Amino acid sequence: MSDYHGNVHVGGPAQTHELAQLMISKVAVGPMNNNAYLLRCRQTDEQVLIDAANDASTLLTLIGAGGISRVITTHRHGDHWQALAEVVAKTGATTIAGRYDAEGIDVPTAVEVEDGDEISFGVVGLRVIHLVGHTPGSIALLYDDPKGAPHLFTGDSLFPGGVGNTQGDAERFTSLVNDVESKLFAQLPDETWVYPGHGADTTLGTERPHLPAWRERGW
């Protein structure tokens, strides 16, 4: 295993998490310190990008000559797709987003996915998990590593210390915390590694004890 820790900063180097069948490279871009994740199947070298958030030149350098087959956008908020048009123009990648957020993304979505769908590249598969609250169509992406712990890309729906921002809307918060609890915490083990849309990584085990407190505070 690599010495991956997931702490990256804008302008700094990528961090790469080396798994048995998958390489995950994390880089921070843009004025809102967005995380973008490049995933490469180790067996076939096919790559996909999660959130072409900003700074296309940094992302294209990370992608390299091998290109990418797909770009997956976790949700409709503009800070997560500022570089999408340029990355797609340069790579020809297919765009993927959640069915209920695609309309809010300026770059057309070629493939709209729903809860339970599978996105495959090489010998790797990502399962789509629809989480309602931060936006109507936010998706998380689960890589259930056959040789280790699960790996979960949560966009802005789950962070260290809480769920994503619901702008003080109690109905949206309840929806999001219910989805996160039932679809993530109730289904996946504590060792599940969490890669959020901004900031540091965490694990479900680290966050699990705090779920009641999140509900109590309402954000």
N, CA, C and O of each residue as an XYZ file, in Angstrom:
876
protein
N       0.834     -1.199      0.000
C       0.000      0.000      0.000
C       0.874      1.258      0.000
O       2.025      1.249      0.436
N       0.289      2.309     -0.496
C       1.017      3.572     -0.542
C       0.930      4.274      0.805
O       0.226      3.823      1.709
N       1.654      5.384      0.929
C       1.573      6.186      2.148
C       0.534      7.289      1.976
O       0.693      8.385      2.513
N      -0.506      7.004      1.245
C      -1.560      7.973      0.955
C      -2.204      8.479      2.250
O      -2.506      7.699      3.154
N      -2.409      9.796      2.320
C      -3.122     10.385      3.460
C      -4.253     11.297      3.015
O      -5.101     11.669      3.826
N      -4.280     11.667      1.729
C      -5.412     12.424      1.210
C      -5.401     13.911      1.496
O      -6.364     14.603      1.167
N      -4.337     14.425      2.102
C      -4.270     15.858      2.388
C      -3.585     16.560      1.215
O      -2.375     16.435      1.024
N      -4.372     17.296      0.438
C      -3.849     18.002     -0.729
C      -4.225     19.467     -0.626
O      -5.141     19.838      0.108
N      -3.498     20.303     -1.380
C      -3.824     21.727     -1.389
C      -3.678     22.252     -2.813
O      -2.934     21.709     -3.630
N      -4.410     23.322     -3.078
C      -4.396     23.911     -4.416
C      -2.977     24.339     -4.760
O      -2.316     25.019     -3.974
N      -2.518     23.940     -5.928
C      -1.166     24.243     -6.359
C      -0.147     23.208     -5.940
O       1.000     23.241     -6.385
N      -0.559     22.293     -5.086
C       0.353     21.258     -4.617
C       0.203     19.972     -5.407
O      -0.643     19.879     -6.297
N       1.025     18.979     -5.085
C       0.995     17.723     -5.838
C      -0.245     16.897     -5.523
O      -0.899     17.075     -4.496
N      -0.542     15.988     -6.444
C      -1.611     15.017     -6.206
C      -1.136     13.985     -5.189
O       0.064     13.761     -5.026
N      -2.078     13.373     -4.519
C      -1.834     12.229     -3.643
C      -2.429     11.004     -4.319
O      -3.557     11.070     -4.807
N      -1.718      9.905     -4.364
C      -2.211      8.707     -5.036
C      -2.363      7.556     -4.056
O      -1.422      7.175     -3.360
N      -3.577      7.012     -4.021
C      -3.912      5.868     -3.185
C      -3.824      4.624     -4.067
O      -4.615      4.465     -4.996
N      -2.875      3.752     -3.783
C      -2.627      2.579     -4.611
C      -3.355      1.371     -4.026
O      -3.011      0.889     -2.947
N      -4.365      0.890     -4.751
C      -5.096     -0.307     -4.360
C      -4.681     -1.454     -5.280
O      -3.938     -1.249     -6.241
N      -5.156     -2.638     -4.986
C      -4.732     -3.806     -5.753
C      -5.115     -3.690     -7.224
O      -4.329     -4.049     -8.100
N      -6.323     -3.190     -7.499
C      -6.809     -3.119     -8.875
C      -7.058     -1.697     -9.359
O      -7.402     -1.490    -10.523
N      -6.889     -0.725     -8.486
C      -7.271      0.647     -8.812
C      -6.273      1.634     -8.230
O      -5.816      1.494     -7.095
N      -5.943      2.645     -9.046
C      -5.136      3.775     -8.562
C      -6.064      4.977     -8.449
O      -6.780      5.300     -9.396
N      -6.056      5.639     -7.297
C      -6.894      6.810     -7.057
C      -5.976      7.998     -6.806
O      -5.240      8.021     -5.820
N      -6.018      8.990     -7.702
C      -5.194     10.187     -7.525
C      -6.101     11.359     -7.193
O      -7.066     11.636     -7.906
N      -5.781     12.038     -6.112
C      -6.575     13.163     -5.608
C      -5.792     14.450     -5.769
O      -4.612     14.524     -5.426
N      -6.475     15.480     -6.305
C      -5.835     16.781     -6.458
C      -6.842     17.864     -6.069
O      -8.045     17.701     -6.271
N      -6.348     18.960     -5.514
C      -7.197     20.087     -5.139
C      -7.059     21.193     -6.188
O      -5.950     21.519     -6.612
N      -8.191     21.766     -6.600
C      -8.187     22.799     -7.639
C      -9.191     23.894     -7.319
O     -10.200     23.666     -6.653
N      -8.881     25.105     -7.817
C      -9.850     26.176     -7.825
C      -9.976     26.949     -6.519
O      -9.434     26.548     -5.489
N     -10.707     28.077     -6.580
C     -10.811     28.970     -5.428
C     -11.627     28.400     -4.276
O     -11.558     28.918     -3.162
N     -12.402     27.341     -4.522
C     -13.186     26.716     -3.447
C     -12.567     25.395     -2.980
O     -13.217     24.578     -2.328
N     -11.283     25.213     -3.338
C     -10.533     24.059     -2.841
C     -11.276     22.752     -3.122
O     -11.465     21.919     -2.236
N     -11.689     22.599     -4.380
C     -12.408     21.386     -4.767
C     -11.456     20.213     -4.960
O     -10.326     20.383     -5.416
N     -11.923     19.037     -4.611
C     -11.176     17.817     -4.903
C     -11.635     17.234     -6.235
O     -12.831     17.186     -6.523
N     -10.676     16.792     -7.042
C     -10.951     16.005     -8.238
C     -10.198     14.690     -8.082
O      -9.109     14.648     -7.509
N     -10.788     13.623     -8.597
C     -10.218     12.290     -8.410
C     -10.060     11.600     -9.762
O     -11.022     11.454    -10.516
N      -8.837     11.183    -10.053
C      -8.567     10.404    -11.255
C      -8.434      8.942    -10.850
O      -7.614      8.600     -9.998
N      -9.242      8.086    -11.460
C      -9.245      6.658    -11.155
C      -8.702      5.896    -12.356
O      -9.153      6.104    -13.483
N      -7.745      5.023    -12.121
C      -7.152      4.238    -13.211
C      -7.198      2.756    -12.870
O      -6.698      2.325    -11.832
N      -7.810      1.983    -13.768
C      -7.792      0.532    -13.648
C      -6.369      0.038    -13.888
O      -5.793      0.308    -14.942
N      -5.803     -0.674    -12.935
C      -4.410     -1.102    -13.045
C      -4.227     -2.177    -14.111
O      -3.138     -2.324    -14.664
N      -5.282     -2.925    -14.398
C      -5.155     -4.012    -15.369
C      -5.204     -3.506    -16.806
O      -4.502     -4.029    -17.671
N      -6.038     -2.482    -17.070
C      -6.227     -2.029    -18.455
C      -5.736     -0.613    -18.709
O      -5.637     -0.196    -19.863
N      -5.425      0.136    -17.652
C      -5.017      1.546    -17.721
C      -6.154      2.487    -18.127
O      -5.910      3.679    -18.314
N      -7.385      1.991    -18.269
C      -8.510      2.897    -18.554
C      -8.734      3.803    -17.346
O      -8.676      3.361    -16.199
N      -8.994      5.094    -17.632
C      -9.137      6.085    -16.572
C     -10.479      6.795    -16.648
O     -11.036      6.993    -17.727
N     -10.991      7.177    -15.470
C     -12.149      8.065    -15.386
C     -11.815      9.172    -14.393
O     -10.992      8.993    -13.496
N     -12.463     10.310    -14.567
C     -12.280     11.452    -13.678
C     -13.581     11.728    -12.941
O     -14.652     11.747    -13.547
N     -13.487     11.942    -11.632
C     -14.636     12.363    -10.839
C     -14.495     13.847    -10.547
O     -13.564     14.261     -9.856
N     -15.407     14.643    -11.065
C     -15.495     16.098    -10.884
C     -14.344     16.870    -11.537
O     -13.276     17.052    -10.952
N     -14.601     17.312    -12.761
C     -13.687     18.232    -13.448
C     -13.963     19.627    -12.901
O     -14.566     20.467    -13.569
N     -13.512     19.851    -11.682
C     -13.999     20.972    -10.891
C     -13.469     22.331    -11.361
O     -14.223     23.302    -11.430
N     -12.187     22.396    -11.679
C     -11.566     23.675    -12.014
C     -10.158     23.392    -12.543
O      -9.668     22.265    -12.458
N      -9.515     24.425    -13.089
C      -8.112     24.355    -13.493
C      -7.868     23.175    -14.433
O      -7.197     22.206    -14.078
N      -8.429     23.278    -15.641
C      -8.327     22.197    -16.623
C      -6.887     21.780    -16.882
O      -6.618     20.596    -17.087
N      -5.957     22.729    -16.877
C      -4.566     22.376    -17.181
C      -4.006     21.416    -16.145
O      -3.303     20.471    -16.501
N      -4.305     21.641    -14.861
C      -3.859     20.722    -13.808
C      -4.479     19.351    -14.003
O      -3.798     18.335    -13.872
N      -5.771     19.316    -14.317
C      -6.454     18.037    -14.492
C      -5.926     17.292    -15.713
O      -5.727     16.078    -15.663
N      -5.699     18.010    -16.802
C      -5.199     17.359    -18.014
C      -3.777     16.841    -17.823
O      -3.421     15.800    -18.375
N      -2.968     17.549    -17.054
C      -1.626     17.058    -16.729
C      -1.712     15.788    -15.901
O      -0.965     14.838    -16.133
N      -2.624     15.773    -14.934
C      -2.822     14.588    -14.107
C      -3.294     13.408    -14.953
O      -2.826     12.284    -14.772
N      -4.211     13.663    -15.867
C      -4.747     12.615    -16.741
C      -3.652     12.030    -17.627
O      -3.566     10.813    -17.792
N      -2.825     12.889    -18.192
C      -1.704     12.442    -19.007
C      -2.117     11.973    -20.389
O      -3.256     12.163    -20.816
N      -1.166     11.357    -21.081
C      -1.355     10.978    -22.481
C      -2.391      9.877    -22.664
O      -2.956      9.720    -23.746
N      -2.637      9.117    -21.604
C      -3.577      8.009    -21.710
C      -5.023      8.425    -21.850
O      -5.865      7.629    -22.266
N      -5.316      9.664    -21.508
C      -6.681     10.158    -21.630
C      -7.631      9.541    -20.615
O      -7.222      8.772    -19.744
N      -8.894      9.890    -20.742
C      -9.938      9.339    -19.883
C     -11.115      8.939    -20.760
O     -11.346      9.530    -21.814
N     -11.852      7.938    -20.317
C     -13.026      7.511    -21.076
C     -14.287      8.225    -20.613
O     -15.221      8.403    -21.394
N     -14.323      8.639    -19.339
C     -15.530      9.250    -18.784
C     -15.168     10.316    -17.760
O     -14.130     10.248    -17.101
N     -16.057     11.307    -17.644
C     -16.009     12.254    -16.530
C     -17.335     12.150    -15.797
O     -18.399     12.325    -16.391
N     -17.267     11.865    -14.509
C     -18.466     11.756    -13.680
C     -18.564     13.009    -12.824
O     -17.615     13.352    -12.118
N     -19.707     13.699    -12.878
C     -19.941     14.888    -12.062
C     -20.857     14.499    -10.908
O     -21.953     13.985    -11.132
N     -20.417     14.741     -9.680
C     -21.173     14.269     -8.516
C     -22.460     15.035     -8.280
O     -23.421     14.487     -7.739
N     -22.487     16.314     -8.686
C     -23.727     17.086     -8.522
C     -23.636     18.385     -9.314
O     -22.594     18.708     -9.885
N     -24.734     19.119     -9.339
C     -24.900     20.227    -10.281
C     -24.181     21.521     -9.891
O     -24.065     22.407    -10.738
N     -23.701     21.678     -8.682
C     -23.122     22.957     -8.274
C     -21.914     23.311     -9.134
O     -21.052     22.473     -9.398
N     -21.870     24.575     -9.567
C     -20.918     25.011    -10.580
C     -19.466     24.822    -10.223
O     -18.634     24.643    -11.112
N     -19.133     24.857     -8.932
C     -17.717     24.699     -8.568
C     -17.202     23.284     -8.856
O     -15.998     23.041     -8.781
N     -18.094     22.359     -9.183
C     -17.672     20.984     -9.463
C     -17.549     20.685    -10.953
O     -17.184     19.571    -11.329
N     -17.851     21.668    -11.812
C     -17.728     21.393    -13.252
C     -17.179     22.562    -14.066
O     -17.459     22.666    -15.260
N     -16.403     23.442    -13.436
C     -15.846     24.594    -14.153
C     -14.896     24.185    -15.281
O     -14.787     24.889    -16.285
N     -14.216     23.063    -15.121
C     -13.258     22.617    -16.148
C     -13.844     21.539    -17.056
O     -13.136     20.996    -17.904
N     -15.122     21.225    -16.888
C     -15.694     20.085    -17.598
C     -15.665     20.267    -19.114
O     -15.282     19.352    -19.842
N     -16.065     21.435    -19.587
C     -16.123     21.659    -21.041
C     -14.746     21.481    -21.678
O     -14.616     20.829    -22.714
N     -13.722     22.061    -21.055
C     -12.374     21.974    -21.635
C     -11.823     20.553    -21.547
O     -11.202     20.074    -22.495
N     -12.041     19.882    -20.434
C     -11.544     18.511    -20.281
C     -12.207     17.593    -21.307
O     -11.541     16.749    -21.907
N     -13.509     17.755    -21.510
C     -14.219     16.929    -22.487
C     -13.732     17.248    -23.903
O     -13.546     16.348    -24.722
N     -13.529     18.541    -24.181
C     -13.051     18.929    -25.516
C     -11.683     18.323    -25.820
O     -11.418     17.918    -26.952
N     -10.816     18.263    -24.809
C      -9.449     17.775    -25.018
C      -9.361     16.239    -25.013
O      -8.455     15.675    -25.626
N     -10.283     15.567    -24.336
C     -10.164     14.116    -24.153
C     -11.237     13.320    -24.885
O     -11.070     12.122    -25.117
N     -12.341     13.978    -25.251
C     -13.447     13.251    -25.854
C     -14.199     12.358    -24.883
O     -14.942     11.470    -25.299
N     -14.008     12.590    -23.590
C     -14.618     11.734    -22.576
C     -16.142     11.859    -22.585
O     -16.692     12.914    -22.901
N     -16.801     10.769    -22.236
C     -18.254     10.741    -22.074
C     -18.623     11.360    -20.731
O     -18.001     11.049    -19.715
N     -19.628     12.233    -20.717
C     -20.065     12.881    -19.479
C     -21.145     12.052    -18.803
O     -22.055     11.539    -19.453
N     -21.026     11.930    -17.479
C     -21.974     11.179    -16.663
C     -22.361     12.025    -15.467
O     -21.506     12.674    -14.864
N     -23.657     12.027    -15.110
C     -24.130     12.716    -13.913
C     -25.443     12.078    -13.474
O     -26.061     11.317    -14.219
N     -25.854     12.399    -12.258
C     -27.129     11.916    -11.749
C     -28.296     12.464    -12.557
O     -28.286     13.621    -12.979
N     -29.299     11.623    -12.768
C     -30.434     11.998    -13.608
C     -31.101     13.298    -13.161
O     -31.538     14.091    -13.995
N     -31.181     13.516    -11.856
C     -31.941     14.655    -11.360
C     -31.094     15.918    -11.184
O     -31.593     16.947    -10.729
N     -29.819     15.834    -11.544
C     -28.963     17.025    -11.518
C     -28.455     17.413    -12.896
O     -27.900     18.498    -13.067
N     -28.636     16.550    -13.874
C     -28.062     16.795    -15.200
C     -28.511     18.127    -15.787
O     -27.736     18.808    -16.458
N     -29.764     18.495    -15.535
C     -30.301     19.738    -16.099
C     -29.594     20.976    -15.555
O     -29.636     22.034    -16.182
N     -28.947     20.860    -14.402
C     -28.274     21.998    -13.801
C     -26.801     22.112    -14.136
O     -26.101     22.962    -13.586
N     -26.327     21.264    -15.033
C     -24.919     21.272    -15.445
C     -24.844     21.808    -16.867
O     -25.484     21.272    -17.771
N     -24.062     22.865    -17.065
C     -24.046     23.547    -18.366
C     -23.547     22.669    -19.505
O     -23.994     22.824    -20.641
N     -22.643     21.764    -19.225
C     -22.145     20.842    -20.253
C     -23.128     19.679    -20.354
O     -23.459     19.081    -19.331
N     -23.603     19.340    -21.543
C     -24.594     18.268    -21.664
C     -24.097     16.948    -21.075
O     -22.932     16.582    -21.230
N     -25.001     16.242    -20.398
C     -24.696     14.937    -19.818
C     -25.091     13.843    -20.791
O     -26.263     13.722    -21.149
N     -24.122     13.044    -21.223
C     -24.396     11.981    -22.195
C     -25.097     10.786    -21.560
O     -25.964     10.163    -22.173
N     -24.711     10.476    -20.323
C     -25.284      9.325    -19.623
C     -25.794      9.788    -18.262
O     -25.016     10.231    -17.417
N     -27.108      9.683    -18.058
C     -27.722     10.034    -16.778
C     -27.902      8.760    -15.966
O     -28.499      7.794    -16.443
N     -27.391      8.756    -14.749
C     -27.421      7.551    -13.920
C     -28.362      7.732    -12.733
O     -28.656      8.846    -12.300
N     -28.818      6.592    -12.229
C     -29.734      6.568    -11.097
C     -29.204      5.625    -10.029
O     -28.220      4.916    -10.239
N     -29.867      5.629     -8.886
C     -29.473      4.811     -7.754
C     -29.330      3.339     -8.163
O     -30.237      2.762     -8.763
N     -28.187      2.744     -7.834
C     -27.964      1.338     -8.130
C     -27.295      1.059     -9.459
O     -26.871     -0.070     -9.709
N     -27.190      2.068    -10.324
C     -26.508      1.865    -11.605
C     -25.032      1.569    -11.383
O     -24.459      1.941    -10.358
N     -24.428      0.901    -12.345
C     -23.006      0.562    -12.288
C     -22.269      1.283    -13.412
O     -22.708      1.273    -14.562
N     -21.147      1.908    -13.068
C     -20.261      2.530    -14.051
C     -18.991      1.693    -14.084
O     -18.257      1.629    -13.099
N     -18.734      1.052    -15.220
C     -17.599      0.139    -15.318
C     -16.503      0.725    -16.199
O     -16.785      1.372    -17.207
N     -15.272      0.498    -15.819
C     -14.117      0.839    -16.664
C     -13.019     -0.159    -16.347
O     -12.698     -0.408    -15.185
N     -12.439     -0.736    -17.421
C     -11.509     -1.827    -17.195
C     -12.210     -2.949    -16.443
O     -13.314     -3.355    -16.804
N     -11.560     -3.448    -15.395
C     -12.176     -4.488    -14.572
C     -12.793     -3.910    -13.304
O     -13.162     -4.651    -12.394
N     -12.903     -2.584    -13.248
C     -13.370     -1.879    -12.059
C     -14.818     -1.440    -12.249
O     -15.221     -1.063    -13.349
N     -15.590     -1.492    -11.177
C     -16.960     -0.993    -11.220
C     -17.231     -0.017    -10.096
O     -16.770     -0.212     -8.971
N     -17.984      1.040    -10.398
C     -18.441      1.999     -9.399
C     -19.967      1.915     -9.321
O     -20.649      1.996    -10.342
N     -20.494      1.754     -8.114
C     -21.952      1.724     -7.953
C     -22.447      3.119     -7.588
O     -21.893      3.781     -6.710
N     -23.491      3.550     -8.272
C     -24.079      4.869     -8.055
C     -25.042      4.816     -6.874
O     -25.902      3.938     -6.804
N     -24.894      5.756     -5.951
C     -25.786      5.879     -4.799
C     -26.375      7.283     -4.822
O     -25.648      8.265     -4.675
N     -27.681      7.381     -5.003
C     -28.382      8.664     -5.104
C     -28.669      9.185     -3.698
O     -29.283      8.489     -2.889
N     -28.227     10.407     -3.409
C     -28.397     11.038     -2.099
C     -29.094     12.381     -2.289
O     -28.561     13.265     -2.960
N     -30.268     12.541     -1.712
C     -31.094     13.730     -1.939
C     -30.972     14.696     -0.765
O     -31.177     14.312      0.387
N     -30.636     15.956     -1.062
C     -30.610     16.951      0.010
C     -29.669     18.099     -0.284
O     -30.090     19.256     -0.310
N     -28.384     17.793     -0.508
C     -27.472     18.874     -0.911
C     -27.934     19.425     -2.249
O     -28.002     20.639     -2.440
N     -28.248     18.535     -3.167
C     -28.964     18.852     -4.405
C     -29.942     17.705     -4.646
O     -29.848     16.671     -3.984
N     -30.886     17.869     -5.586
C     -31.854     16.800     -5.840
C     -31.231     15.543     -6.438
O     -31.740     14.440     -6.237
N     -30.134     15.707     -7.171
C     -29.584     14.573     -7.899
C     -28.154     14.223     -7.555
O     -27.463     13.609     -8.368
N     -27.690     14.597     -6.372
C     -26.324     14.255     -5.962
C     -26.125     12.751     -5.984
O     -27.027     11.982     -5.653
N     -24.918     12.344     -6.381
C     -24.581     10.934     -6.344
C     -23.275     10.721     -5.590
O     -22.363     11.547     -5.637
N     -23.211      9.585     -4.891
C     -21.956      9.067     -4.373
C     -21.586      7.875     -5.247
O     -22.439      7.284     -5.909
N     -20.305      7.537     -5.236
C     -19.795      6.457     -6.077
C     -19.014      5.488     -5.208
O     -18.058      5.876     -4.536
N     -19.423      4.223     -5.222
C     -18.818      3.220     -4.360
C     -17.962      2.253     -5.164
O     -18.441      1.616     -6.103
N     -16.696      2.150     -4.790
C     -15.830      1.090     -5.290
C     -15.689      0.065     -4.175
O     -15.014      0.315     -3.176
N     -16.321     -1.081     -4.345
C     -16.272     -2.139     -3.326
C     -15.088     -3.043     -3.651
O     -15.227     -4.047     -4.349
N     -13.953     -2.677     -3.145
C     -12.688     -3.344     -3.463
C     -12.756     -4.826     -3.085
O     -12.943     -5.147     -1.911
N     -12.609     -5.730     -4.049
C     -12.665     -7.155     -3.721
C     -11.484     -7.618     -2.882
O     -11.509     -8.716     -2.325
N     -10.460     -6.796     -2.789
C      -9.252     -7.183     -2.054
C      -8.990     -6.291     -0.841
O      -7.889     -6.296     -0.291
N     -10.007     -5.523     -0.422
C      -9.796     -4.626      0.706
C     -11.067     -3.896      1.094
O     -12.171     -4.323      0.758
N     -10.900     -2.800      1.799
C     -12.031     -2.012      2.279
C     -12.735     -1.297      1.116
O     -12.112     -1.038      0.086
N     -14.031     -0.976      1.274
C     -14.705     -0.173      0.257
C     -14.154      1.253      0.214
O     -13.595      1.758      1.189
N     -14.330      1.882     -0.948
C     -13.905      3.263     -1.157
C     -15.094      4.028     -1.718
O     -15.729      3.593     -2.678
N     -15.391      5.182     -1.105
C     -16.639      5.899     -1.362
C     -16.354      7.364     -1.683
O     -15.751      8.082     -0.885
N     -16.795      7.792     -2.862
C     -16.638      9.181     -3.294
C     -17.976      9.876     -3.080
O     -18.969      9.528     -3.719
N     -18.003     10.861     -2.178
C     -19.289     11.368     -1.675
C     -19.686     12.741     -2.210
O     -20.730     13.265     -1.821
N     -18.870     13.349     -3.105
C     -19.227     14.693     -3.547
C     -19.363     15.617     -2.353
O     -18.508     15.620     -1.468
N     -20.440     16.408     -2.319
C     -20.662     17.302     -1.181
C     -21.771     16.798     -0.261
O     -22.390     17.593      0.446
N     -22.031     15.489     -0.257
C     -23.086     14.939      0.595
C     -22.591     14.474      1.953
O     -23.373     14.412      2.902
N     -21.301     14.145      2.067
C     -20.738     13.710      3.349
C     -19.298     14.165      3.449
O     -18.500     13.985      2.529
N     -18.986     14.765      4.598
C     -17.649     15.273      4.890
C     -17.210     14.797      6.274
O     -18.028     14.282      7.037
N     -15.928     14.964      6.606
C     -15.547     14.813      8.006
C     -16.353     15.813      8.847
O     -16.269     17.020      8.619
N     -17.118     15.326      9.796
C     -17.840     16.219     10.693
C     -19.271     16.520     10.324
O     -19.935     17.274     11.034
N     -19.771     15.959      9.238
C     -21.180     16.214      8.940
C     -21.574     15.959      7.503
O     -20.748     15.644      6.647
N     -22.874     16.106      7.266
C     -23.387     15.984      5.904
C     -23.209     17.317      5.182
O     -22.788     18.308      5.780
N     -23.535     17.329      3.891
C     -23.355     18.531      3.091
C     -24.318     19.648      3.474
O     -25.297     19.436      4.190
N     -24.014     20.836      2.978
C     -24.796     22.030      3.286
C     -26.204     21.925      2.697
O     -26.365     21.640      1.510
N     -27.205     22.154      3.517
C     -28.590     22.183      3.036
C     -29.227     23.557      3.273
O     -30.451     23.681      3.312
N     -28.383     24.587      3.430
C     -28.814     25.988      3.508
C     -29.902     26.233      4.563
O     -30.790     27.064      4.377
N     -29.811     25.500      5.658
C     -30.757     25.705      6.747
C     -32.154     25.187      6.487
O     -33.066     25.457      7.267
N     -32.339     24.451      5.408
C     -33.643     23.904      5.039
C     -33.832     22.570      5.768
O     -33.151     21.590      5.465
N     -34.760     22.539      6.731
C     -34.932     21.358      7.582
C     -35.349     20.134      6.770
O     -34.922     19.019      7.070
N     -36.174     20.327      5.752
C     -36.634     19.196      4.942
C     -35.478     18.596      4.141
O     -35.335     17.377      4.050
N     -34.659     19.472      3.564
C     -33.505     18.987      2.806
C     -32.500     18.302      3.727
O     -31.933     17.269      3.370
N     -32.278     18.873      4.906
C     -31.347     18.255      5.849
C     -31.820     16.865      6.251
O     -31.041     15.913      6.256
N     -33.107     16.755      6.588
C     -33.649     15.458      7.004
C     -33.511     14.437      5.884
O     -33.155     13.285      6.132
N     -33.792     14.853      4.654
C     -33.649     13.962      3.513
C     -32.209     13.487      3.380
O     -31.957     12.297      3.191
N     -31.268     14.418      3.479
C     -29.863     14.064      3.281
C     -29.351     13.166      4.394
O     -28.701     12.157      4.122
N     -29.632     13.514      5.639
C     -29.103     12.711      6.740
C     -29.755     11.329      6.737
O     -29.110     10.344      7.094
N     -31.024     11.246      6.339
C     -31.669      9.938      6.231
C     -31.022      9.086      5.148
O     -30.753      7.903      5.357
N     -30.770      9.696      3.980
C     -30.133      8.957      2.886
C     -28.720      8.517      3.255
O     -28.329      7.378      3.000
N     -27.965      9.421      3.853
C     -26.590      9.098      4.241
C     -26.582      7.963      5.274
O     -25.744      7.063      5.221
N     -27.522      8.025      6.199
C     -27.559      6.988      7.237
C     -28.001      5.639      6.663
O     -27.391      4.610      6.949
N     -29.056      5.649      5.856
C     -29.622      4.385      5.379
C     -28.840      3.777      4.220
O     -28.722      2.556      4.130
N     -28.303      4.619      3.328
C     -27.643      4.112      2.122
C     -26.132      3.966      2.271
O     -25.504      3.207      1.532
N     -25.545      4.692      3.227
C     -24.093      4.609      3.428
C     -23.772      3.911      4.746
O     -23.226      2.807      4.743
N     -24.104      4.542      5.873
C     -23.695      3.995      7.174
C     -24.335      2.646      7.479
O     -23.697      1.790      8.091
N     -25.576      2.441      7.068
C     -26.250      1.168      7.361
C     -25.806      0.038      6.447
O     -26.043     -1.132      6.747
N     -25.167      0.376      5.341
C     -24.805     -0.640      4.339
C     -23.320     -0.964      4.302
O     -22.931     -2.033      3.829
N     -22.491     -0.059      4.792
C     -21.052     -0.187      4.583
C     -20.302     -0.246      5.901
O     -20.759      0.312      6.898
N     -19.152     -0.918      5.921
C     -18.409     -1.102      7.168
C     -17.620      0.134      7.583
O     -17.426      1.068      6.805
N     -17.173      0.107      8.831
C     -16.440      1.240      9.396
C     -15.180      1.577      8.617
O     -14.785      2.741      8.555
N     -14.541      0.567      8.018
C     -13.272      0.830      7.335
C     -13.460      1.484      5.965
O     -12.475      1.764      5.283
N     -14.679      1.728      5.559
C     -14.936      2.385      4.271
C     -14.252      3.745      4.227
O     -14.488      4.604      5.076
N     -13.388      3.925      3.207
C     -12.658      5.184      3.043
C     -13.549      6.171      2.308
O     -14.147      5.827      1.288
N     -13.643      7.392      2.816
C     -14.527      8.420      2.256
C     -13.697      9.532      1.625
O     -12.827     10.123      2.264
N     -13.991      9.800      0.352
C     -13.327     10.860     -0.415
C     -14.363     11.942     -0.723
O     -15.205     11.741     -1.597
N     -14.324     13.080     -0.031
C     -15.338     14.120     -0.230
C     -14.973     15.106     -1.343
O     -13.880     15.060     -1.908
N     -15.913     15.991     -1.637
C     -15.735     16.971     -2.704
C     -14.820     18.125     -2.357
O     -14.349     18.834     -3.247
N     -14.564     18.322     -1.082
C     -13.639     19.361     -0.606
C     -12.931     18.804      0.628
O     -13.517     18.036      1.392
N     -11.678     19.191      0.818
C     -10.998     18.926      2.078
C     -10.516     17.510      2.282
O     -10.336     16.744      1.335
N     -10.310     17.182      3.550
C      -9.657     15.933      3.940
C     -10.585     14.730      3.798
O     -11.810     14.854      3.793
N      -9.957     13.565      3.684
C     -10.693     12.307      3.665
C     -11.085     11.918      5.091
O     -10.651     12.529      6.067
N     -11.925     10.877      5.177
C     -12.290     10.317      6.477
C     -12.673      8.858      6.260
O     -12.483      8.318      5.170
N     -13.209      8.226      7.287
C     -13.778      6.886      7.155
C     -15.174      6.893      7.772
O     -15.493      7.750      8.595
N     -15.994      5.941      7.370
C     -17.327      5.863      7.975
C     -17.225      5.571      9.467
O     -18.040      6.059     10.250
N     -16.235      4.782      9.867
C     -16.082      4.482     11.285
C     -15.768      5.705     12.126
O     -16.226      5.825     13.262
N     -14.982      6.614     11.560
C     -14.661      7.857     12.273
C     -15.909      8.699     12.484
O     -16.077      9.312     13.538
N     -16.780      8.730     11.488
C     -17.948      9.609     11.537
C     -19.166      8.970     12.210
O     -20.019      9.686     12.735
N     -19.259      7.656     12.202
C     -20.473      6.959     12.657
C     -20.944      7.377     14.060
O     -22.142      7.589     14.248
N     -20.049      7.503     15.049
C     -20.527      7.850     16.392
C     -21.208      9.216     16.476
O     -21.916      9.499     17.442
N     -20.996     10.059     15.472
C     -21.487     11.438     15.545
C     -22.835     11.642     14.858
O     -23.383     12.744     14.886
N     -23.371     10.589     14.243
C     -24.646     10.739     13.527
C     -25.760     11.307     14.409
O     -26.468     12.211     13.966
N     -25.943     10.816     15.640
C     -27.007     11.404     16.474
C     -26.795     12.895     16.737
O     -27.756     13.663     16.768
N     -25.550     13.303     16.925
C     -25.269     14.723     17.172
C     -25.575     15.559     15.941
O     -26.076     16.677     16.065
N     -25.278     15.033     14.746
C     -25.612     15.766     13.518
C     -27.114     15.988     13.432
O     -27.572     17.089     13.125
N     -27.876     14.937     13.704
C     -29.334     15.075     13.671
C     -29.823     16.116     14.687
O     -30.708     16.924     14.404
N     -29.226     16.068     15.857
C     -29.644     16.976     16.930
C     -29.396     18.435     16.552
O     -30.237     19.298     16.804
N     -28.253     18.705     15.955
C     -27.924     20.101     15.637
C     -28.635     20.579     14.366
O     -28.842     21.778     14.182
N     -29.007     19.639     13.491
C     -29.797     20.003     12.300
C     -29.002     20.484     11.120
O     -29.548     21.124     10.221
N     -27.696     20.183     11.106
C     -26.861     20.530      9.938
C     -25.629     19.632      9.900
O     -24.799     19.760      8.999
